[in-house]
């Protein structure tokens, strides 16, 4: 089976850790990557300034982000585009939050 025809199943939110996050790679090609992220409680805010663009959607649960100084609250079905180089902070997550992240703009 070629990569074009790969299939899989997302992990359920119940698989999220009690604390921290699990990142599950789902698919990638050069310059493009798809991951599922399962979040538990955070021990504190997590700061990012990435060298790639990232579109994330919350599949279950919820989270609070600070993006370039603005607070963004996301619940299931809501998404945000995080542009290359823009500072952002994952402030908090609901236990069992499931995300889908699509990353591009740099090698996978």
N, C-alpha and C positions, 0 to 999 in steps of 0.2 A: 504494500500500500504506500503510495507516495504521500509526501507531507501535505499536499493539496487536499487529500481525502482523509486526513486524520480526524478522529472523533474522540470524545472523552465525556466525562461527567464532572461537574463542579462538586467540590466537597460541601457538605451541609454546614450551616452556621454552627451546629453543635460541635463540630470538629475544632472550633477556635480554641486557642489556649486560654487559660485563666488570666494570664498576664502576657503582654507583648503581642507579637504578630507571627504568623506563618505566611510565607510567600510561596505559592505553588505555581511554577512555570507551566503554561498551557501550550503555547505555540510561539515560534519565532522564525523569522527570516532575517537576512542582513538588514539592519536598520529598523526593525519592527519586532515588538515583543508583546505578548499578551500573558497576563498573570492573574491569578486569583489571590487575594489577600484576605486572611481571616484574622480578625483583631479581637483580643481580649482587653482587659483594663490596661491602661498605660501606667507606668510608674512615674511618668512626668511627660511634659511636652517633648515632641520629637521634631527637631529642626531639619529642613531640607533646603538645598539649592542645587538642583540637578542639571546635568549637562545634556538633557534630552526633554522633549515635550512629553507630557503625560496626560491622558484623558482617563478619569476614574469615575465610576458609577457605583453607588451603594446599592447592593442587591438586597440586603437585609440588615436591620439595625440602624445605626446612625453614628454621626461623628461631627465634631467641631474642628474646623481648620481656620487658620489665620493665613490669608494669602495677600502678600505684599501690603500688610497692615490692616486689611479688612477681614472681619470675622465672617465665616461662611458656615452655616449649619446645614448638614445634609442628612436626609432620611432616605428610606428605600425608594429607589426610582430616580433620585436626583444625582446629577453629575456635575463635574467641574473640569475645566481645561487648565492645566498647569503648564505654562509656557517655559521653555528652556531658560534657566537662569533666574526665574522669579522666585524669591525666597518665600517659603511657606512653612507653617508649623502645624503639625497634627497635635491639637490641644487635648482632645479627649475622644474616646470611642465608647459606644455601648458594648458590653460583652456580647460576643457572638455576631459582631458586624462582619459582613461578607462584602468584598469589593471586587470589581473587575477593573483591571488597569491595562490600558493600551499605551505602550511607549514607543516613541519613534524619534527620529532626528539624530540618532547616534547608532553605532553598530550594536547589534543584539548580543 
